[in-house]
Amino acid sequence: MGATLPLPMPAPKERDFEQTRKQLEGWLAAKLPGATAITVGELGGPSTSGFSSDTLLFDARWAQDGASVERALVARLKPRGMTVFPEYDIAKQFHIQQALAGTDVPVVPMHWLEEDEAFLGAPFYVMGRVEGRIPTDNPPYHQGGWLVEATPAEREALWWNGLEALAAIHALDWRAAGLEFLERPGRTPQEAQLREYEDMLRWMGGRPKELLERGLAWARENAPRDEEPVVVSWGDSRIGNMIFDDAMNCVGVLDWEMAALGSRELDLAWWIFIDRHHSEGIAAERLPGFPDREATVARYEELTGHTVRNLEYYETFAALRFGVIMARLGQQLLHYGVLPEDSDFEIDNTCSRMLAQMLEA
């Protein structure tokens, strides 16, 4: 049998934190004309979520116009080494979140975009750090982390508040927000999605992946034929990409690397499937308080006025999308020596087993 989550995180390429700290001080000096006494504190990073990004947390201080300024900041860098995705568009992520400032979507304030890799070895952007907690992916939040200690009422509130943020994303007028750049080539947004994951499967190579090939053929054959409303699709829509305050309000929506234009159901199905993966998929009991699938769909329809259609198709497509990502993750974990050389995680993992069951249903 293949490995199951949680797994150790792959070791990132070595980074000299002290050198990086000094480089950030010099870079900030160029971004803050007139500022003096610029200092960057000790660098840190998240340890419980995500495999695709390179993230630095730091505090910065400076003096300007006779006042002392202190900021809690986060730098998101284009990942180095063996990456999960074929492309990682730092500028796209920055501009999406910048465009959403002032809308009903709770996004973190964007400060600076740096596309010159000469400063830190990769393009990056710097954003504000919002106080709060993020449900863990490693271990998945039904199995470990701070939500295990939360009450059922707190978990329910977190789920509904997160769903409200998702509904707010889908309510955006993407043209008025200047997000036309999210359009991708294809007859429909779903056609573009199918092409993207077909291309990703070819790009990663590795062992033959008959199950994923069968899933792609199924997804293309069964794609909805009716015209679907097009919204901003967050792409990686899950509570593990949200910051919550102590009252379980969503105060930040993170990780926009998978964003595109698409159907509402693309995000809603991913939201439901990832939670299912983090419980049923890893043989963990779902924590009390989390609303079920039916209640989630009903609440989404209430929030949006949209009648959910084709959800079963998009749930299977979510398993396929995550299956492709998990196959690449298996290659990454093998590359970094986290898994033994004889591991079959690339073709047999928690997600692939769920996909097989869904295709056979």
C-alpha positions in Angstrom: 0.0 0.0 0.0 1.1 3.5 -0.6 2.0 6.0 2.1 -0.7 8.0 3.9 -0.7 11.5 5.4 0.6 13.1 7.5 4.1 13.0 6.1 7.2 15.0 6.9 7.7 18.1 4.9 10.3 17.9 2.1 13.5 19.7 3.0 13.7 23.0 1.2 16.9 24.1 -0.6 19.4 25.4 1.9 18.9 29.1 2.7 21.2 31.3 4.7 18.7 33.1 6.9 21.2 35.7 8.2 22.2 36.5 4.7 18.6 36.7 3.6 17.8 39.0 6.5 20.5 41.4 5.4 19.3 41.2 1.8 15.8 42.1 2.9 17.1 45.1 4.8 18.9 46.4 1.7 15.8 45.7 -0.5 13.5 47.5 1.9 15.9 50.5 1.9 15.2 50.9 -1.8 11.4 50.5 -1.3 11.3 53.0 1.5 12.9 56.2 0.3 13.6 58.5 3.2 13.4 55.8 5.8 16.3 55.3 8.2 17.4 52.7 10.8 15.8 49.8 8.8 16.1 46.5 10.6 14.7 43.1 9.8 14.2 40.7 12.7 14.8 37.0 12.8 13.3 35.0 9.9 10.8 32.2 10.4 8.4 30.2 8.4 5.2 28.1 8.7 5.6 24.5 9.6 2.1 22.9 9.2 0.7 23.7 5.8 1.6 23.6 2.2 4.2 22.0 -0.1 4.3 24.4 -3.0 5.6 27.7 -1.6 8.6 29.3 0.0 7.5 31.6 2.8 9.4 33.8 5.2 7.9 35.5 8.3 9.6 38.5 9.7 9.2 41.8 11.6 10.6 45.0 10.1 11.3 48.3 11.8 12.3 51.7 10.5 12.1 55.4 11.2 10.4 57.8 8.8 9.2 61.4 9.1 10.1 61.4 12.8 8.0 58.4 13.6 9.0 54.8 14.4 7.3 52.2 12.2 7.0 48.5 12.9 5.4 45.9 10.5 4.8 42.2 10.8 5.4 40.9 7.2 5.4 37.8 5.1 7.4 37.2 2.0 6.1 34.6 -0.5 8.9 33.5 -2.9 8.7 31.5 -6.1 9.7 28.0 -5.0 13.1 26.7 -5.9 14.2 23.2 -6.7 11.7 20.5 -7.6 8.3 22.2 -7.7 4.8 20.8 -7.4 3.4 22.9 -10.3 4.9 23.5 -13.8 4.4 27.2 -13.3 4.2 29.4 -10.2 3.2 32.9 -11.2 4.1 35.2 -8.2 2.9 38.3 -10.0 -0.5 36.8 -10.7 -1.0 36.0 -7.0 0.1 39.5 -6.0 -2.2 41.2 -8.5 -5.2 39.1 -7.6 -5.0 39.9 -3.9 -4.2 43.5 -4.7 -7.4 43.7 -6.8 -9.5 42.2 -4.0 -8.5 44.9 -1.4 -11.5 46.7 -0.4 -14.0 44.0 -1.5 -16.0 41.7 0.8 -13.2 39.1 0.4 -10.9 39.2 3.4 -7.5 39.3 1.8 -4.1 40.1 3.4 -2.7 43.6 2.5 -0.3 43.5 -0.4 2.8 45.8 0.0 5.4 45.1 -2.7 6.1 42.8 -5.7 9.6 42.1 -6.7 10.1 40.2 -10.0 13.9 40.5 -10.1 15.3 37.3 -8.7 18.7 38.9 -8.0 17.6 40.0 -4.5 16.6 36.7 -2.9 17.3 34.2 -5.6 13.7 34.1 -6.8 10.8 36.6 -7.5 8.7 37.3 -4.4 6.1 39.6 -2.9 5.7 41.0 0.6 2.4 41.2 2.3 1.2 42.1 5.8 0.9 39.4 8.5 -2.6 39.0 9.8 -3.0 37.6 13.3 -5.0 34.4 13.6 -4.7 30.6 13.1 -4.8 28.4 10.0 -6.2 24.8 10.1 -3.4 22.4 9.6 -2.7 20.2 6.6 0.1 18.3 8.2 -1.3 16.7 10.2 -4.8 17.1 8.6 -7.0 19.1 10.9 -9.4 16.2 11.7 -6.4 14.3 13.0 -4.3 16.9 14.8 -3.7 20.5 15.3 -5.6 23.2 17.2 -9.0 22.4 15.8 -8.9 19.1 17.7 -9.1 21.2 20.9 -11.9 23.5 19.6 -15.5 23.0 20.6 -18.1 21.6 18.1 -19.7 25.1 18.1 -16.4 26.7 17.2 -15.8 24.3 14.4 -19.2 24.9 13.0 -18.7 28.7 13.1 -15.3 28.3 11.4 -16.8 26.3 8.6 -19.7 28.6 8.0 -17.6 31.8 8.1 -15.1 30.2 5.7 -18.0 29.3 3.3 -19.2 32.9 3.5 -15.8 34.1 2.3 -15.9 31.6 -0.6 -19.4 32.9 -1.5 -17.9 36.5 -1.4 -15.2 35.4 -3.9 -17.9 34.1 -6.3 -19.9 37.3 -5.9 -17.1 39.4 -7.4 -17.5 41.2 -10.6 -14.3 39.9 -12.1 -14.3 42.3 -15.0 -14.8 45.4 -12.8 -12.1 44.1 -10.5 -9.6 44.0 -13.5 -9.2 40.2 -13.3 -9.6 39.4 -17.0 -6.0 38.1 -16.9 -7.4 35.0 -15.2 -9.0 33.8 -18.5 -7.3 30.7 -19.9 -7.4 29.4 -23.5 -10.2 26.9 -24.0 -13.8 26.7 -25.4 -15.1 26.8 -21.8 -13.3 27.4 -18.4 -13.7 23.7 -17.7 -12.1 22.8 -21.0 -9.1 25.0 -19.9 -9.0 23.2 -16.5 -8.9 19.8 -18.2 -6.1 20.9 -20.5 -4.1 22.2 -17.6 -4.2 18.9 -15.7 -3.5 16.9 -18.8 -0.5 19.1 -19.5 0.7 18.7 -15.9 0.5 14.9 -16.1 2.6 14.9 -19.2 5.0 17.4 -17.7 5.7 15.4 -14.5 6.5 12.1 -16.3 7.6 9.4 -14.0 5.8 6.1 -13.6 2.7 5.2 -15.8 -0.4 6.6 -14.1 -3.3 4.5 -15.6 -5.8 5.6 -13.0 -5.2 9.3 -13.6 -5.3 8.8 -17.3 -8.7 7.0 -16.9 -9.9 9.8 -14.7 -9.0 12.5 -17.3 -10.8 10.5 -20.0 -13.8 10.3 -17.7 -13.7 14.0 -16.8 -13.6 15.0 -20.5 -16.3 12.6 -21.5 -18.7 13.7 -18.7 -17.9 17.4 -18.6 -21.1 19.5 -18.3 -22.6 20.4 -21.6 -24.9 23.1 -20.3 -23.5 26.7 -20.0 -22.3 27.5 -16.5 -22.0 30.9 -14.9 -18.3 32.0 -14.8 -16.9 33.4 -11.6 -13.5 33.9 -10.0 -12.5 30.4 -9.0 -10.1 30.5 -6.0 -8.8 27.1 -7.1 -7.5 25.9 -3.7 -10.7 26.6 -1.8 -10.4 25.1 1.7 -10.2 26.1 5.3 -6.5 25.2 5.4 -5.9 28.3 3.2 -7.7 30.7 5.5 -6.8 32.6 8.6 -9.3 32.6 11.4 -9.4 34.9 14.5 -10.4 33.8 18.0 -14.1 34.2 17.2 -13.6 31.9 14.2 -14.1 34.7 11.7 -12.2 34.4 8.4 -9.8 37.3 8.4 -7.6 36.2 5.5 -7.9 34.1 2.3 -4.5 32.8 1.2 -2.8 30.9 -1.6 -4.1 32.0 -5.0 -1.7 30.0 -7.3 -4.5 27.8 -8.6 -6.9 30.7 -9.3 -8.7 31.0 -12.6 -12.1 31.7 -14.0 -14.5 28.7 -13.6 -17.8 27.5 -12.3 -18.9 27.9 -8.8 -19.1 24.2 -8.4 -15.4 23.8 -9.2 -14.6 25.6 -5.9 -17.5 24.1 -3.9 -16.6 20.6 -4.8 -12.9 21.2 -3.9 -14.0 22.6 -0.5 -16.1 19.5 0.2 -13.6 17.0 -1.2 -10.6 18.2 0.6 -12.5 18.0 3.9 -13.6 14.5 3.0 -10.0 13.6 2.1 -8.8 14.9 5.5 -11.2 12.6 7.3 -12.5 9.6 5.3 -9.5 9.6 3.0 -7.0 9.1 5.9 -9.3 7.0 8.0 -9.8 9.7 10.6 -13.1 10.4 12.3 -14.6 13.7 11.2 -14.6 16.1 14.2 -18.0 16.9 15.6 -19.4 20.3 14.7 -18.3 20.3 11.0 -21.5 20.6 8.9 -22.1 17.8 6.4 -22.2 17.9 2.6 -25.9 18.5 2.3 -26.0 21.3 4.9 -23.0 22.9 3.2 -24.6 22.9 -0.3 -27.9 24.2 1.2 -26.0 27.1 3.0 -24.0 27.9 -0.1 -27.2 28.2 -2.1 -28.7 30.4 0.5 -25.7 32.7 0.6 -25.5 33.0 -3.2 -29.0 32.4 -4.6 -27.3 30.0 -7.0 -28.8 26.5 -7.5 -25.9 24.0 -7.3 -25.6 21.8 -10.4 -23.2 19.1 -11.6 -21.7 18.8 -8.1 -21.0 15.1 -8.4 -19.0 15.6 -11.5 -16.9 18.4 -9.9 -16.3 16.3 -6.8 -14.9 13.5 -8.9 -12.9 16.1 -10.9 -11.6 17.4 -7.5 -10.3 13.9 -6.7 -8.7 13.8 -10.1 -7.0 17.3 -9.7 -5.8 16.4 -6.2 -4.7 13.0 -7.5 -2.4 14.7 -10.1 -1.0 17.0 -7.4 -0.5 14.0 -5.0 1.4 12.1 -7.7 3.7 15.1 -8.2 4.0 15.4 -4.4 5.1 11.7 -4.3 7.8 12.5 -6.8 8.9 15.5 -4.7 9.0 13.6 -1.5 11.0 10.8 -3.2 13.4 13.4 -4.6 14.0 14.9 -1.2 14.5 11.6 0.5 11.4 11.8 2.6 10.1 8.5 1.2 12.1 5.4 0.5 13.2 4.6 -3.0 10.7 1.7 -3.3 7.7 3.9 -2.3 4.7 3.7 -4.6 3.1 6.9 -3.2 3.3 8.4 -6.7 0.6 6.0 -8.0 -1.0 4.7 -4.7 -1.9 7.2 -2.1 -4.9 8.4 -0.1 -6.3 10.4 -3.0 -5.8 7.9 -5.7 -7.8 5.3 -3.7 -10.6 7.8 -3.3 -10.6 8.6 -7.0 -10.7 4.9 -7.9 -13.8 4.4 -5.7 -15.5 7.5 -7.2 -14.8 6.3 -10.8 -16.3 2.9 -10.0 -19.4 4.3 -8.2 
